[in-house]
Amino acid sequence: MSDLRRTPLREFHVANRARLVDFAGWEMPVQYRSILDEHKVVRTAAGLFDVSHMGEVDVRGTQAREFLNYLVTNDITKLHPGRILYSAMCYPTGGVVDDLLVYMRAPDDYFMCINAGNIEKDLNWIREAANGFDVTITDRCEDYALLAVQGPKAAVIVQSLTGAKLELVKYYHFVEGTVGGVNCLISRTGYTGEDGFELYHATGDAAALADKIMAAGEPHGMELAGLGARDSLRLEAGYPLYGHEITADISPLTAGLGWTVKLAKGADFIGRDALIAEKTAGSSHKILFFKTGDRRIVRPATVVTGPDGANVGKVVSGTLSPILNEAIGSALIKTYAANMALTVDIRGTKINLQLVKPPFVELRKSP
């Protein structure tokens, strides 16, 4: 894996006996001991994730707000300094380029977090879209490392390391301050469904910060967690993952993310016409979430069949829920079949899909 990119914590992972795998061109820890155990500790105490592979972009200039409102489907004008917005940015067809977070520092100063596997594509797309706007796009991916502390004990752990008043930092808000003596953008976000913080900081500070967080978290039962647990946690929460529930061919409306598409926000945006047409005509497909009552994992690309045996869709995500102790997943289904009895075939056995409105488990909402 010598040709893979590495985060600043690569040696930290090796020292902690992580199993490293290729993830979107990065050498990343998929697990340290058991994915099941790491998942459960995040639901009951806290887990520390290295997500430094994510990409960061600065958008600055007198037309930064206007540009971002044109770039993404959500309404950037709803932001104020210290607030974060989740959105998709779309192709003219309505398909998704990527989903991302937009941070507002000031009216002319924004920060975006994009997905690791899409960094080059996203930067090219953003720069091309910026033509004609008075904005400067700066790639900050090499400047930042990112640690995520997630779980019901996350707030008390991070609070022990910072003078920032975290009780004042609401969900999808951020402050800038020091954590363990390291300058951080402290973001009350995460992709597990639990309360938690994502800490953006200089790459050179990553190892020292990780050590300090682990020392502070040990009395609270915190453990390291890898990408395996991150995926099962996000699926239990019903969160989409690019390349699965959202793609260049799956729009935010098809994915059930209509709440992020502000067609009436008073500004044109890329993909708006296609999304208006889809909303008017109705989506031909929709993303549905399911459980099975069986422990056998339903793998992505598995065909979903209707009562007459016809192919009506395919699975796009699947895993074992460590909390429910059964297989869960999501599927892209033809809309007409959404209320039918659906099945999949696992090595010759027909398994019924029980449709679920996520989250699959009770989640502890952030303040």
Secondary structure as UniProt FT lines:
FT   TURN            2..3
FT   STRAND          5..6
FT   TURN            8..9
FT   HELIX           10..15
FT   TURN            16..17
FT   STRAND          19..23
FT   TURN            24..25
FT   STRAND          26..31
FT   HELIX           35..44
FT   STRAND          47..50
FT   TURN            52..53
FT   STRAND          55..60
FT   TURN            62..63
FT   HELIX           64..71
FT   HELIX           76..78
FT   TURN            81..82
FT   STRAND          83..90
FT   TURN            92..93
FT   STRAND          96..106
FT   TURN            107..108
FT   STRAND          109..114
FT   HELIX           116..118
FT   HELIX           119..129
FT   TURN            130..132
FT   STRAND          136..139
FT   TURN            141..143
FT   STRAND          144..150
FT   TURN            152..153
FT   HELIX           154..159
FT   TURN            160..161
FT   HELIX           166..168
FT   TURN            171..172
FT   STRAND          173..179
FT   TURN            180..181
FT   STRAND          182..187
FT   STRAND          196..202
FT   HELIX           203..205
FT   HELIX           206..217
FT   HELIX           218..220
FT   STRAND          223..224
FT   HELIX           227..237
FT   TURN            243..245
FT   STRAND          246..247
FT   TURN            248..249
FT   TURN            252..256
FT   HELIX           258..260
FT   TURN            263..264
FT   TURN            270..271
FT   HELIX           272..281
FT   STRAND          285..291
FT   TURN            300..301
FT   STRAND          303..305
FT   TURN            307..308
FT   STRAND          311..321
FT   TURN            322..325
FT   STRAND          326..334
FT   HELIX           335..337
FT   TURN            338..339
FT   STRAND          342..346
FT   TURN            347..348
FT   STRAND          349..356
//
